[in-house]
Amino acid sequence: MNKNTLLAFLLMLLAVWFFTGEFYYERILNRPHPSEIREKELAERMEEQERRDTAIVEGEAEAEAEDSDTAEQQDTIEVERKAEQRQEEIKEEADTIWVETEALVVGITEK
C-alpha cells in the first residue's frame, strides 16, 4: 500500500468517527445524539407496555366479575358490527373497467 492510500483510509475513518460522535451532534448541530433518542424512546415504550399490561390484567379481573349475559351481548354486538363493516366494504367497492390493447392492459377503478 502506498502512503496516499493509507492517508485516504485514515481520513475516512476520522470522518466517520467525527460525524458519528457526540461532539458533532451536541456542539455543532445542537441536537441530542441518536443513541440518546433511541434510549429515551425505548424507555417510553417500556413504560407504555407496562401500563398496557396492568390495564389488561385489571380488565381481565373486571371481565371475570361480569355475568355471562353481558358476554353474550358483547358477542352479538361484535357480530352486528362486523356485518355493518362488511356492508360498508361492499358499498365502497367500485366498478373496474379493463382496457386491453396489444401493448398493455389497464384497469380503471371508480371511487
Disulfide bonds with the S-S distance in Angstrom:
none
